[in-house]
Structure formats: C-alpha cells, structure tokens
Amino acid sequence: TTPQSKRRRSWRRSSLKGTKRRKSLPPVHQDATELSKSISLDLPETDRLALLLLSSFQFSAQKLEHSLQQNQGFNLEEFQAKAHSVSEELKLHLQKLKRDGTLQRCIQDPQGVSLDSSLDESVAQIKEHMTRFSAECRSWDQLLQNYQESAEEMSRQLEGIQRDPSLVEPLSYLQTSQASVLSSKPNYQQILDSQGEVLTSMELVLNELQQAVQVLQTFSEDSRQYLRGLSEQL
C-alpha cells in the first residue's frame, strides 16, 4: 500500500476509485444524516468539518452515479475516475483551508456577525429554483400517469370489441359521418405496443430527475452551511 492510498483511506470511509474490482458505489439509500455519525468524535473539530464536507461530496456523487446507471452508454469507470479526481482536488483545497485558518473560523461562534445579504439572496434563489424544478417533475409524473391510464382504458375497450363485435353496433345509430370516422380509426393496440419503449424511457427519465433533485437538495443544504461559515471571514 502506498502512502497516498493510506492518506485516502484516512480521509474517507467509502471509495470512489475507478477500479475494476468494484462495479458500483455503495447503495444510494444511505441516509445523509449518517455522514456525520461516521466521523470519529476524537478528531479535532477542523478535521471533522473537513471530513464532513468531503463525505457530503462523495455522498452526492454516489446518488448521481446511481441515477445515471440506467442511461444507455453510461461509462461507470470513467464516471468513478472523474469523481475520484474531483474528490482529491477537494481534499487538497480543504487542507489549504485548514492551514490558513478558514476551517477554524467556520467552527467559531459568530459573535453577532450577520451573514452577507447577497449570500442569503443567492441561497434563496437556489431553493426557489429547486422548488420549481420539483414541481415540474411532479407535473411530468402526473402527465405520464394520465397518459398511461388513458392508453390502458383504450386497450381494454379494444379488447372488449375484439371479443364481442356486437359492442360496436351502437355505431349504426350514429350519423353516417360519425360512424365512418369512428370505424376508420387505426389499430390502437398496435400503436400502444409501439409506444411501450417511449413510455418506459419517459419513466426512467422522470425517475432520474427526481433522484437528481434529491441530490441537489442534499448538496444545497451542505453548501449553505459551508457558505455561512465562509461568509463570517468576509
């Protein structure tokens, strides 16, 4: 084991190494609240803060990897290699912040120092965008559900007509033009079958969007705490 790998293991619990021995990162259902619990209380406060920031990034990367694995053409090894590279850069930056005293100032009492108004405004805008994005995801979910329900109902009606042709007799009571239009309709069952892959793809995309929103919400909350600390030194 090289000194570099020893330092990497000392900085984090989970690994983002792009090796062939591991096909995927740990399950993404890990609770974000467990990140701080996994850090030893025996460490200095500045080290615990640095580890928490690093773990938050790794947790977000795990969630993002899980959501992207369903995409066709997704390269797992390339993603893990990039995530590992960013993780190493973040680690170096955190070490720099520790040396210049930034992390120490983050854990000190604010002593009445107020946050910069522009920072609060930026955070509020981010939350507003995320709320709107979540609402759009729910709207797409509802639209997909309505489309699926309509398609299923149409399929049931067509199957009933195929089993009992007498069900189409009421058409004769309609005006000739109406009956002609209705009887000239295409095979909806065939159309529904041909759209099966489209519906499945839409569902996968919506699931990925929901997972991405959850990742952004977690990362936004971690970033807010970090930015509040940084603003105290301005």
Buried (B, 14 or more C-beta within 10 A) or exposed (E): EEEEEEEBEEBBEBBBBBEEEBEEBBEBEBEBEEBBEEBEEEEEEBBBBBBBBBBBBBBBBBBBBBBBBEEEEEEBEEBBBBBBEBBBEBBEEBEEBBEEEBBBBBEEEEEEEEBBEEBBEEBEEBBEEBEEBBEEBEEBBEEBEEBBEEBEEBBEEBEEEEEEEEEEEEEEEEEEEEBEEEEEEEEEBEEBEEEEEEBEEBBBBBBBBBBBBBBBBBBBBBBBEBBBBBBBEE
